[in-house]
């Protein structure tokens, strides 16, 4: 099975990235042909500082390797220029009405993010990323489903218009929970400045967890609500069924257990899981040569695949 997925180097990776994508991406590398790219072309819609973009790129590479990615092709999107060639070809097949209905563009514009042409045509470039490697499975969050549908439509449109079967129609694969809450209760996102980084120092972690928005329930007199509670939701992602049940009982029945206690449990759980891995991350981040080597190896494999596809595409298009 060919698996393709990408992630933007637009800031430090956070728990939403991990539980919404990375965890599944790492699991899928077993027994599959995986192409995971650091989407630095996509990041240009929001990052306008070259050095920051390079730094974020290395941070993502170090994060994936530290977390156990060792069988997939990991590479920079910009090291496969054929992707942008394909994006232009595909842009001639997509109806502008489809682009106008792109919810991600509308949502980000409403949040004050610059409404650039790049952001507007983001789904076309994403479709090229997916189709050029013959993706069969694309791990995504729920908010990306519409983009996969556009890729599927473009696959059909190209194959129909040019009477070919070059492109494979991709299927999406959702994480168990794709909308991970941030410290304010909204979806965790760098755009909303509400994230909890995967790797962070103890003081910063404590400060972030302490700032999580909770209800005004007086826990000494009534149960704390479990549903839509950010602390409970995040802890549950990292706990086994018995531990989740114990926390649920504390929320609902223990009149001596409050949000402060729950936050301490969450801090400890995050530290236990990601603290030891952070040492590997820190070491990798210092070894840019190793990161470059891994990214180059992944890019060579990805570009070979992309060039094979584009040879066929140009032939049927008359280019």
Rosetta silent file (secondary structure, phi, psi, omega in degrees, C-alpha in Angstrom):
SEQUENCE: XXXXXXXXXXXXXXXXXXXXXXXXXXXXXXXXXXXXXXXXXXXXXXXXXXXXXXXXXXXXXXXXXXXXXXXXXXXXXXXXXXXXXXXXXXXXXXXXXXXXXXXXXXXXXXXXXXXXXXXXXXXXXXXXXXXXXXXXXXXXXXXXXXXXXXXXXXXXXXXXXXXXXXXXXXXXXXXXXXXXXXXXXXXXXXXXXXXXXXXXXXXXXXXXXXXXXXXXXXXXXXXXXXXXXXXXXXXXXXXXXXXXXXXXXXXXXXXXXXXXXXXXXXXXXXXXXXXXXXXXXXXXXXXXXXXXXXXXXXXXXXXXXXXXXXXXXXXXXXX
SCORE:     score description
SCORE:     0.000 S_00000001
   1 L     0.000  132.458  177.600    0.000    0.000    0.000 S_00000001
   2 E   -92.656  123.040 -177.720    1.337    3.452   -0.925 S_00000001
   3 E  -116.232  130.152  179.959    0.838    5.964    1.893 S_00000001
   4 E  -129.754  135.413  175.896    1.390    9.709    1.408 S_00000001
   5 E  -157.733  155.495  179.889    1.129   12.496    3.958 S_00000001
   6 E  -137.728  161.968  178.095    2.633   15.902    4.623 S_00000001
   7 E  -145.575  136.829 -175.163    3.035   18.353    7.462 S_00000001
   8 L   -78.242  135.226  172.642    3.755   22.075    7.357 S_00000001
   9 L   -87.220   68.147 -176.863    6.941   23.492    8.920 S_00000001
  10 L  -113.639   14.658  179.378    5.107   26.526   10.245 S_00000001
  11 L   156.538  179.037 -179.755    6.016   26.186   13.926 S_00000001
  12 L   -64.513  138.756  177.877    6.786   23.643   16.627 S_00000001
  13 L   -70.105  144.366 -173.088    4.872   20.395   16.327 S_00000001
  14 E  -127.116  179.596 -177.169    2.276   19.936   19.036 S_00000001
  15 H   -62.315  -30.075  175.615    0.081   17.264   20.595 S_00000001
  16 H   -63.161  -41.501  176.132   -2.617   17.928   18.005 S_00000001
  17 H   -63.116  -41.913 -176.026   -0.109   17.038   15.283 S_00000001
  18 H   -66.719  -55.912 -175.872    0.969   13.933   17.147 S_00000001
  19 H   -77.412  -21.100  179.507   -2.417   12.430   17.977 S_00000001
  20 H   -87.934  -19.105 -175.967   -4.073   13.776   14.835 S_00000001
  21 H  -149.938  -56.201 -169.369   -1.452   12.543   12.345 S_00000001
  22 H   -58.534  -44.091 -178.499    2.073   11.589   13.436 S_00000001
  23 H   -55.923  -44.164 -178.942    1.088    8.645   15.636 S_00000001
  24 H   -73.436  -37.943  178.804   -0.790    7.029   12.743 S_00000001
  25 H   -59.195  -43.120 -179.957    1.869    7.918   10.166 S_00000001
  26 H   -65.703  -40.350  178.911    4.507    6.117   12.221 S_00000001
  27 H   -64.914  -36.476 -176.556    2.264    3.067   12.632 S_00000001
  28 H   -73.805  -13.044 -179.162    1.572    2.932    8.875 S_00000001
  29 L   -69.166  -18.809  178.606    5.262    2.719    7.942 S_00000001
  30 L   -76.170  113.628  175.253    5.190   -0.957    8.875 S_00000001
  31 L    81.016    6.349  179.500    4.531   -2.990    5.744 S_00000001
  32 L  -125.949  162.470  175.353    3.703   -0.014    3.505 S_00000001
  33 E   -96.342  105.886 -170.618    5.535    2.206    1.005 S_00000001
  34 E  -110.798  135.672  175.078    5.393    5.604    2.711 S_00000001
  35 E  -122.799  106.427 -179.282    6.177    9.077    1.405 S_00000001
  36 E  -114.906  117.227 -175.050    6.054   11.699    4.152 S_00000001
  37 E  -112.773  146.602  173.899    6.994   15.199    3.096 S_00000001
  38 E   -88.121  109.999 -166.480    7.734   18.364    5.014 S_00000001
  39 L   -79.761   70.609 -177.080    5.400   20.759    3.208 S_00000001
  40 H   -75.180  -23.534  172.169    7.628   23.822    2.919 S_00000001
  41 H   -66.744  -46.614  178.583    5.868   25.042   -0.252 S_00000001
  42 H   -60.943  -36.150 -177.173    2.563   25.008    1.622 S_00000001
  43 H   -65.111  -19.698  179.591    4.180   26.769    4.579 S_00000001
  44 L   -63.760  -15.164  176.698    4.889   29.801    2.396 S_00000001
  45 L   -69.323  -19.192 -177.441    1.232   30.758    2.873 S_00000001
  46 L  -131.793  -25.420 -177.960    2.057   31.714    6.455 S_00000001
  47 L  -100.495  119.020 -177.433    5.844   31.744    7.040 S_00000001
  48 L  -116.702   29.281  179.737    7.609   34.736    5.522 S_00000001
  49 L  -131.760  112.593 -175.102   11.037   34.260    7.145 S_00000001
  50 H   -58.119  -42.881 -178.115   13.526   32.034    5.326 S_00000001
  51 H   -67.953  -38.421  177.266   15.615   31.165    8.367 S_00000001
  52 H   -62.935  -40.738 -179.852   12.537   30.289   10.406 S_00000001
  53 H   -62.599  -42.305  177.332   11.313   28.032    7.620 S_00000001
  54 H   -63.881  -44.236  179.961   14.653   26.208    7.544 S_00000001
  55 H   -61.948  -46.334  179.692   14.687   25.891   11.338 S_00000001
  56 H   -61.660  -35.997  179.520   11.115   24.578   11.453 S_00000001
  57 H   -62.489  -46.274  177.769   11.990   22.066    8.724 S_00000001
  58 H   -64.107  -38.063 -179.676   14.853   20.635   10.759 S_00000001
  59 H   -62.896  -39.846  178.412   12.656   20.552   13.867 S_00000001
  60 H   -66.037  -45.135  179.579   10.046   18.478   12.061 S_00000001
  61 H   -59.130  -46.209 -179.861   12.657   16.062   10.723 S_00000001
  62 H   -63.507  -38.580 -179.961   14.183   15.651   14.195 S_00000001
  63 H   -63.108  -49.198 -178.958   10.740   15.160   15.735 S_00000001
  64 H   -61.291  -43.842 -178.703    9.728   12.397   13.333 S_00000001
  65 H   -67.011  -41.316  179.740   13.016   10.545   13.701 S_00000001
  66 H   -63.947  -33.857 -178.081   12.992   10.834   17.500 S_00000001
  67 L   -81.557   -4.704  173.009    9.442    9.486   17.614 S_00000001
  68 L   114.943   10.978  177.660   10.440    6.392   15.660 S_00000001
  69 L   -76.629  112.767 -178.275   10.093    7.104   11.945 S_00000001
  70 L  -141.514   -2.518 -179.056   12.754    4.906   10.356 S_00000001
  71 L  -118.089   -9.484 -178.837   11.144    3.009    7.450 S_00000001
  72 L   -92.544  161.274  173.043    9.338    5.786    5.559 S_00000001
  73 E   -86.538  110.500  179.461   10.721    8.180    2.954 S_00000001
  74 E  -106.392  128.182 -173.991   10.964   11.527    4.755 S_00000001
  75 E  -157.496  168.219  176.306   11.792   14.516    2.570 S_00000001
  76 E   -86.808  135.086  178.978   11.257   18.192    1.820 S_00000001
  77 H   -54.935  -40.492 -176.022    8.420   19.001   -0.551 S_00000001
  78 H   -69.871  -12.641  177.261   10.621   21.518   -2.389 S_00000001
  79 H   -82.520    0.525  175.738   13.143   18.789   -3.248 S_00000001
  80 L  -125.282   77.566 -174.795   10.570   17.328   -5.649 S_00000001
  81 L   -63.277  -17.788  177.739    9.892   20.237   -8.064 S_00000001
  82 H   -59.396  -23.831 -179.993    7.771   17.979  -10.264 S_00000001
  83 H   -61.705  -42.097 -179.217    4.989   18.499   -7.716 S_00000001
  84 H   -72.154  -30.310  173.527    4.567   22.142   -8.714 S_00000001
  85 H   -61.180  -47.495 -178.863    4.567   21.161  -12.395 S_00000001
  86 H   -65.577  -36.454  179.859    1.713   18.766  -11.748 S_00000001
  87 H   -59.533  -40.475  178.998   -0.131   21.341   -9.656 S_00000001
  88 H   -65.855  -41.775  179.367   -0.256   23.702  -12.646 S_00000001
  89 H   -62.574  -44.479 -179.524   -1.544   20.953  -14.919 S_00000001
  90 H   -67.017  -30.873 -178.369   -4.223   19.983  -12.405 S_00000001
  91 H   -63.295  -19.202  178.393   -5.248   23.613  -11.886 S_00000001
  92 L   -84.508    0.956 -179.268   -6.579   23.572  -15.440 S_00000001
  93 L  -116.150   -9.971 -176.850   -9.025   20.844  -14.502 S_00000001
  94 L   -96.687  135.718 -179.573  -10.521   22.175  -11.282 S_00000001
  95 L   -78.283  140.660 -178.275  -13.625   24.373  -11.372 S_00000001
  96 H   -63.391  -26.344  177.082  -13.384   27.727   -9.606 S_00000001
  97 H   -63.326  -34.103  177.172  -16.657   26.973   -7.839 S_00000001
  98 H   -64.744  -42.747 -179.564  -14.930   24.090   -6.067 S_00000001
  99 H   -66.347  -35.881  179.543  -12.211   26.419   -4.861 S_00000001
 100 H   -65.740  -24.667  179.638  -14.782   28.945   -3.655 S_00000001
 101 L   -91.346    4.750 -178.658  -16.302   26.266   -1.439 S_00000001
 102 L   -65.404  108.011 -174.391  -12.977   25.414    0.181 S_00000001
 103 H   -67.389  -32.281 -178.622  -13.816   25.612    3.896 S_00000001
 104 H   -64.858  -40.046  177.825  -10.172   25.757    5.028 S_00000001
 105 H   -63.572  -46.514 -178.431   -9.592   28.917    2.973 S_00000001
 106 H   -65.130  -41.726 -178.641  -12.731   30.562    4.334 S_00000001
 107 H   -64.417  -45.368 -178.387  -11.988   29.548    7.917 S_00000001
 108 H   -69.382  -35.695  177.564   -8.404   30.825    7.851 S_00000001
 109 H   -63.235  -40.963  178.930   -9.428   34.049    6.127 S_00000001
 110 H   -65.858  -25.677  179.090  -12.013   34.646    8.848 S_00000001
 111 L   -84.946    1.397  176.533   -9.271   34.142   11.440 S_00000001
 112 L    95.174    3.868  177.219   -7.263   36.971    9.886 S_00000001
 113 L   -75.418  138.260 -176.330   -4.748   34.897    7.912 S_00000001
 114 L   -52.398  127.894 -178.149   -3.758   36.575    4.639 S_00000001
 115 L   -85.744   69.099 -177.164   -6.123   35.515    1.835 S_00000001
 116 L   -82.920  164.377  175.556   -3.413   34.886   -0.738 S_00000001
 117 H   -63.043  -35.096  178.343   -3.760   33.048   -4.037 S_00000001
 118 H   -60.125  -43.153  178.094   -1.449   30.425   -2.567 S_00000001
 119 H   -67.317  -36.826 -179.212   -3.867   29.766    0.287 S_00000001
 120 H   -65.131  -40.864 -177.016   -6.760   29.751   -2.176 S_00000001
 121 L   -96.305   10.082  178.775   -5.150   27.138   -4.448 S_00000001
 122 H   -46.421  -45.449 -178.124   -3.694   25.118   -1.571 S_00000001
 123 H   -62.250  -27.384 -179.675   -5.952   22.094   -2.343 S_00000001
 124 H   -71.937  -44.081  177.455   -4.575   21.844   -5.892 S_00000001
 125 H   -64.869  -38.465  177.474   -0.973   21.650   -4.711 S_00000001
 126 H   -63.894  -37.843  177.140   -2.053   19.153   -2.055 S_00000001
 127 H   -63.156  -40.640  177.501   -3.719   17.085   -4.758 S_00000001
 128 H   -62.976  -41.642  177.277   -0.479   17.075   -6.740 S_00000001
 129 H   -55.922  -39.757 -175.179    1.392   15.945   -3.612 S_00000001
 130 H   -78.311  -48.706 -172.695   -0.988   13.016   -3.286 S_00000001
 131 H   -73.327  -30.537 -173.354   -1.436   11.939   -6.895 S_00000001
 132 L   -67.183  -24.197  179.613    2.165   12.171   -8.031 S_00000001
 133 L  -101.031    4.345 -179.831    3.239    9.283   -5.776 S_00000001
 134 L    69.965   36.512 -176.151    0.234    7.118   -6.544 S_00000001
 135 L   -57.635  133.479  173.097   -1.126    7.436   -3.013 S_00000001
 136 L  -103.001  -33.601  178.747   -3.672    4.817   -2.010 S_00000001
 137 E  -128.309  134.628  177.634   -4.005    5.935    1.608 S_00000001
 138 E  -127.956  105.870  176.934   -3.654    9.492    2.956 S_00000001
 139 E   -70.385  123.728 -178.256   -3.704    9.892    6.769 S_00000001
 140 E  -143.261  166.230  170.218   -5.424   13.226    7.514 S_00000001
 141 L   -84.231  166.326 -177.035   -7.367   15.111   10.122 S_00000001
 142 H   -58.773  -32.688 -177.581  -11.115   15.591    9.704 S_00000001
 143 H   -72.389   -9.422 -179.767  -10.613   19.149    8.442 S_00000001
 144 H  -100.185   -0.482 -177.443   -8.612   17.815    5.478 S_00000001
 145 H   -58.311  -41.474 -179.445  -11.273   15.447    4.147 S_00000001
 146 H   -59.035  -37.603  179.431  -12.535   18.054    1.689 S_00000001
 147 H   -66.414  -36.284  177.226   -9.027   18.342    0.228 S_00000001
 148 H   -67.488  -37.099  177.327   -8.859   14.590   -0.314 S_00000001
 149 H   -62.962  -37.545  177.255  -12.217   14.744   -2.077 S_00000001
 150 H   -65.173  -42.034  177.912  -10.777   17.403   -4.399 S_00000001
 151 H   -61.568  -40.476  178.616   -7.778   15.141   -5.097 S_00000001
 152 H   -64.485  -41.876  178.764  -10.143   12.263   -5.877 S_00000001
 153 H   -65.293  -39.868  179.364  -12.153   14.456   -8.243 S_00000001
 154 H   -68.280  -34.852  174.643   -8.996   15.660   -9.994 S_00000001
 155 H   -58.486  -50.344  179.572   -7.842   12.079  -10.363 S_00000001
 156 H   -63.037  -43.399 -177.396  -11.095   11.213  -12.120 S_00000001
 157 H   -62.494  -45.325 -179.007  -11.070   14.406  -14.213 S_00000001
 158 H   -65.597  -48.507 -178.410   -7.530   13.896  -15.482 S_00000001
 159 H   -60.957  -36.645 -179.474   -7.990   10.216  -16.249 S_00000001
 160 H   -73.037  -47.348 -176.624  -11.270   10.954  -18.037 S_00000001
 161 H   -63.193  -39.406 -176.127  -10.087   13.995  -20.008 S_00000001
 162 L  -101.861    8.481  176.199   -6.885   12.333  -21.191 S_00000001
 163 L    49.996   57.550 -177.010   -8.345    8.816  -21.494 S_00000001
 164 L  -141.335  175.392  174.569   -5.741    7.300  -19.216 S_00000001
 165 L  -130.653   32.052 -176.706   -5.390    5.517  -15.896 S_00000001
 166 L   -58.477  -45.507 -172.975   -2.210    7.228  -14.740 S_00000001
 167 L   -93.878  143.660  176.475   -3.601    8.402  -11.413 S_00000001
 168 L   -98.974  134.463 -179.629   -4.850    6.241   -8.553 S_00000001
 169 L   -76.285  119.293 -176.055   -7.864    7.467   -6.605 S_00000001
 170 L   -81.562  154.911  172.169   -6.743    7.954   -2.979 S_00000001
 171 E  -114.321  147.264  176.750   -8.646    7.094    0.184 S_00000001
 172 E   -95.149  154.966  177.808   -8.266    9.037    3.413 S_00000001
 173 E  -129.225  118.464 -176.787   -7.540    7.498    6.789 S_00000001
 174 E   -90.675  148.254  171.328   -8.648    9.366    9.892 S_00000001
 175 L   -69.361  161.074  179.007   -7.023    9.307   13.299 S_00000001
 176 L   -54.814  -38.586  175.872   -9.123    7.879   16.129 S_00000001
 177 L  -138.464  114.649 -172.560   -9.652   11.493   17.195 S_00000001
 178 L   -97.795  -17.488  178.369   -8.777   14.162   14.664 S_00000001
 179 L  -107.917   89.772 -178.637   -9.869   17.334   16.478 S_00000001
 180 L   -84.286  126.749 -177.458   -7.537   17.562   19.449 S_00000001
 181 E   -73.545  144.009  175.090   -8.473   20.458   21.773 S_00000001
 182 L   -92.753 -173.092 -174.555   -5.988   23.214   22.555 S_00000001
 183 L   -65.190  -18.113  178.841   -5.603   25.129   25.809 S_00000001
 184 L   -99.717    2.791  179.927   -8.613   27.305   24.944 S_00000001
 185 L    92.022  -18.499  175.317  -10.889   24.376   24.054 S_00000001
 186 L   -76.498  171.973  175.046  -10.808   25.065   20.305 S_00000001
 187 E   -55.560  133.098 -179.910   -9.058   22.710   17.898 S_00000001
 188 L   -66.980  122.002 -176.454   -5.335   22.741   18.703 S_00000001
 189 L  -157.485  140.563  176.266   -3.659   24.755   15.948 S_00000001
 190 H   -60.928  -31.433  179.821   -0.664   27.017   15.514 S_00000001
 191 H   -62.436  -28.570 -177.447   -3.030   29.416   13.748 S_00000001
 192 H   -99.233   -1.262  178.052   -4.980   29.821   16.984 S_00000001
 193 L    54.686   45.288 -176.857   -1.928   30.067   19.244 S_00000001
 194 L  -131.927   27.490 -170.398   -3.364   27.447   21.606 S_00000001
 195 L   -92.346  159.835  170.689   -0.918   24.572   21.232 S_00000001
 196 L  -118.119  106.442 -177.721    1.006   22.316   23.601 S_00000001
 197 E   -58.755  148.677  177.234    4.318   21.414   21.902 S_00000001
 198 L   -61.954  -45.372 -179.948    5.327   17.760   21.814 S_00000001
 199 L  -114.025  116.583 -179.143    8.729   18.672   23.175 S_00000001
 200 L  -149.738  160.643  179.381    8.874   21.467   25.721 S_00000001
 201 L   -75.664  151.834 -177.057   10.672   22.362   28.922 S_00000001
 202 H   -52.402  -42.917 -178.212    9.006   21.440   32.256 S_00000001
 203 H   -65.131  -42.406  179.749    8.333   25.067   33.255 S_00000001
 204 H   -66.294  -41.325  179.294    6.728   25.898   29.925 S_00000001
 205 H   -60.128  -45.853 -179.932    4.657   22.708   30.013 S_00000001
 206 H   -62.053  -40.707  179.860    3.360   23.492   33.486 S_00000001
 207 H   -63.872  -43.103 -178.849    2.491   27.046   32.442 S_00000001
 208 H   -66.595  -46.980 -178.826    0.593   25.853   29.365 S_00000001
 209 H   -64.985  -37.110  179.200   -1.355   23.131   31.161 S_00000001
 210 H   -63.480  -26.297 -176.758   -2.190   25.527   34.000 S_00000001
 211 L   -88.291   -0.434  179.510   -3.737   27.915   31.473 S_00000001
 212 L   -59.975  131.884 -178.582   -6.188   25.338   30.060 S_00000001
 213 L   -73.518  130.606  178.743   -9.698   26.755   30.188 S_00000001
 214 L  -126.640  174.551  177.519  -12.075   24.847   32.495 S_00000001
 215 L   -78.409  171.829  179.746  -15.656   25.218   33.697 S_00000001
 216 L   -95.978   20.464 -179.497  -16.598   27.147   36.844 S_00000001
 217 L   -61.228  135.690  173.096  -17.953   24.023   38.543 S_00000001
 218 L   -86.093  100.099 -172.681  -17.352   23.850   42.313 S_00000001
 219 L   -65.154  -16.534  179.110  -15.868   20.351   42.448 S_00000001
 220 L   -76.474  -12.391 -175.776  -16.425   20.143   46.227 S_00000001
 221 L  -121.796  -24.968 -176.850  -20.190   20.209   45.648 S_00000001
 222 L  -146.399  161.427 -179.170  -20.912   18.782   42.206 S_00000001
 223 L   -64.861  147.322  172.098  -19.369   16.551   39.510 S_00000001
 224 L   -86.583  135.403 -178.401  -16.936   17.996   36.996 S_00000001
 225 L   -69.433  135.821  178.980  -18.156   17.418   33.414 S_00000001
 226 L   -87.503  -42.334 -177.721  -16.151   14.877   31.414 S_00000001
 227 L   -64.891  133.423  178.519  -17.574   15.625   27.974 S_00000001
 228 L    62.644   20.978  175.123  -15.764   18.355   26.063 S_00000001
 229 L   -91.509  120.633 -174.396  -13.302   18.802   28.936 S_00000001
 230 H   -61.230  -43.418 -178.165   -9.863   19.539   27.476 S_00000001
 231 H   -62.695  -49.701 -179.589   -7.878   18.081   30.366 S_00000001
 232 H   -60.788  -43.923 -178.093   -9.839   14.830   30.398 S_00000001
 233 H   -61.098  -46.242 -179.713   -9.709   14.536   26.593 S_00000001
 234 H   -66.340  -42.576  179.290   -5.941   15.003   26.405 S_00000001
 235 H   -63.115  -41.934 -177.980   -5.265   12.638   29.302 S_00000001
 236 H   -61.171  -30.987  178.519   -7.545    9.995   27.785 S_00000001
 237 H   -65.416  -24.934 -175.487   -5.494    9.996   24.592 S_00000001
 238 L  -110.794    6.440 -174.937   -2.448    8.881   26.584 S_00000001
 239 L  -114.000  157.994  174.348   -4.119    6.576   29.103 S_00000001
 240 L   -85.267  168.695 -176.843   -5.262    2.966   29.071 S_00000001
 241 H   -53.898  -40.406 -179.661   -8.967    2.111   29.650 S_00000001
 242 H   -63.717  -43.384 -179.562   -8.456    1.536   33.381 S_00000001
 243 H   -66.820  -38.016  177.491   -6.724    4.900   33.829 S_00000001
 244 H   -63.751  -41.664  179.987   -9.432    6.689   31.848 S_00000001
 245 H   -65.632  -39.488  178.837  -12.108    5.117   34.009 S_00000001
 246 H   -62.610  -42.142  179.238  -10.278    6.100   37.196 S_00000001
 247 H   -67.330  -39.098  178.808  -10.075    9.717   36.055 S_00000001
 248 H   -60.880  -41.370  178.409  -13.762    9.666   35.070 S_00000001
 249 H   -64.429  -42.187  177.539  -14.675    8.458   38.558 S_00000001
 250 H   -61.185  -41.494  179.230  -12.579   11.229   40.113 S_00000001
 251 H   -62.073  -42.120 -169.576  -14.318   13.805   37.928 S_00000001
 252 H   -95.047  -23.946 -172.460  -17.795   12.597   38.766 S_00000001
 253 H  -124.470  -25.371 -174.855  -17.583   11.241   42.310 S_00000001
 254 L   -87.184  105.393 -177.495  -14.485   12.460   44.170 S_00000001
 255 L   -78.401    1.976  175.534  -15.378   15.746   45.874 S_00000001
 256 L  -107.680    5.511 -177.333  -11.725   16.213   46.875 S_00000001
 257 L  -112.032  118.672 -178.277  -10.483   16.028   43.276 S_00000001
 258 L  -120.264 -173.693 -178.280  -10.416   19.268   41.269 S_00000001
 259 H   -62.998  -31.874  177.562   -9.065   20.677   38.032 S_00000001
 260 H   -61.066  -42.384  178.118   -5.712   21.387   39.663 S_00000001
 261 H   -65.308  -41.393 -179.855   -5.294   17.695   40.428 S_00000001
 262 H   -63.803  -39.644  179.302   -6.335   16.770   36.885 S_00000001
 263 H   -65.774  -37.047  177.550   -3.817   19.205   35.412 S_00000001
 264 H   -64.303  -40.245  177.138   -1.028   17.695   37.511 S_00000001
 265 H   -61.775  -41.676 -179.195   -1.929   14.243   36.206 S_00000001
 266 H   -66.219  -43.690  177.825   -1.826   15.539   32.635 S_00000001
 267 H   -57.833  -45.474 -178.322    1.543   17.227   33.126 S_00000001
 268 H   -64.887  -40.350 -178.770    3.002   14.015   34.534 S_00000001
 269 H   -66.465  -43.764  178.043    1.605   11.880   31.731 S_00000001
 270 H   -61.923  -42.333  179.998    2.977   14.158   28.982 S_00000001
 271 H   -64.033  -41.165 -178.638    6.363   14.245   30.729 S_00000001
 272 H   -65.492  -38.316 -176.111    6.449   10.454   31.094 S_00000001
 273 H   -80.707  -47.246 -172.517    5.672    9.829   27.424 S_00000001
 274 H  -101.454  -15.705  179.835    7.597   12.552   25.641 S_00000001
 275 H   -57.793  -52.818  179.768   10.281   13.506   28.177 S_00000001
 276 H   -61.891  -36.065 -179.432   12.633   10.577   27.440 S_00000001
 277 H   -69.591  -27.604 -178.883   12.154   11.005   23.668 S_00000001
 278 H   -59.917  -31.728  178.366   13.060   14.691   23.930 S_00000001
 279 H   -62.595  -41.065  176.859   16.670   13.732   24.632 S_00000001
 280 H   -66.421  -40.206  178.466   16.851   12.001   21.245 S_00000001
 281 H   -60.093  -46.754 -178.869   15.164   14.996   19.629 S_00000001
 282 H   -61.686  -39.627  179.603   17.694   17.416   21.141 S_00000001
 283 H   -67.446  -43.723  179.796   20.594   15.280   19.911 S_00000001
 284 H   -63.377  -38.713 -178.081   19.206   14.988   16.403 S_00000001
 285 H   -64.622  -25.125  177.829   18.599   18.723   16.188 S_00000001
 286 H   -80.731  -17.997 -176.037   22.289   19.297   16.826 S_00000001
 287 L  -106.394   75.743 -178.016   23.273   16.950   13.984 S_00000001
 288 H   -62.793  -30.879  179.279   22.126   18.804   10.872 S_00000001
 289 H   -61.216  -42.778  178.869   24.341   16.575    8.724 S_00000001
 290 H   -66.752  -42.069  179.166   22.393   13.486    9.723 S_00000001
 291 H   -63.106  -42.643  178.003   19.072   15.229    9.161 S_00000001
 292 H   -60.616  -40.272 -178.860   20.198   16.416    5.718 S_00000001
 293 H   -64.340  -43.787  178.897   21.272   12.874    4.854 S_00000001
 294 H   -63.898  -44.211 -178.570   17.901   11.397    5.840 S_00000001
 295 H   -67.071  -36.225  179.158   15.993   14.089    3.932 S_00000001
 296 H   -68.151  -43.288  178.713   18.165   13.665    0.840 S_00000001
 297 H   -60.561  -43.749  178.775   17.705    9.890    0.816 S_00000001
 298 H   -64.899  -40.047 -179.305   13.939   10.318    1.110 S_00000001
 299 H   -65.712  -37.203  179.573   13.889   12.972   -1.614 S_00000001
 300 H   -62.196  -43.293  179.355   15.811   10.743   -4.031 S_00000001
 301 H   -67.510  -42.448 -178.343   13.236    7.978   -3.647 S_00000001
 302 H   -66.885  -40.629 -176.912   10.313   10.405   -3.874 S_00000001
 303 H   -69.723  -34.928  176.435   11.665   12.225   -6.901 S_00000001
 304 H   -60.023  -43.900  178.365   12.252    9.013   -8.795 S_00000001
 305 H   -63.629  -44.080 -178.097    8.614    8.117   -8.228 S_00000001
 306 H   -64.965  -41.124 -179.080    7.474   11.639   -9.196 S_00000001
 307 H   -66.316  -35.851  176.633    9.536   11.694  -12.380 S_00000001
 308 H   -62.310  -42.046  178.881    8.070    8.374  -13.481 S_00000001
 309 H   -65.970  -45.817 -175.643    4.595    9.813  -13.042 S_00000001
 310 H   -68.526  -28.100  175.034    5.391   13.094  -14.786 S_00000001
 311 H   -60.612  -43.543  178.709    6.899   11.332  -17.809 S_00000001
 312 H   -68.345  -43.270 -178.534    3.513    9.673  -18.338 S_00000001
 313 H   -61.772  -46.812 -178.902    1.574   12.876  -17.582 S_00000001
 314 H   -64.822  -35.303  179.472    3.558   14.980  -20.059 S_00000001
 315 H   -61.926  -49.164 -177.414    3.188   12.342  -22.724 S_00000001
 316 H   -73.334  -24.678  179.436   -0.604   12.275  -22.564 S_00000001
 317 H   -84.003  -13.877 -178.242   -0.793   16.094  -22.204 S_00000001
 318 L    82.990   23.070 -178.621    1.434   16.685  -25.230 S_00000001
 319 L   -94.391    0.000    0.000    4.135   18.518  -23.253 S_00000001
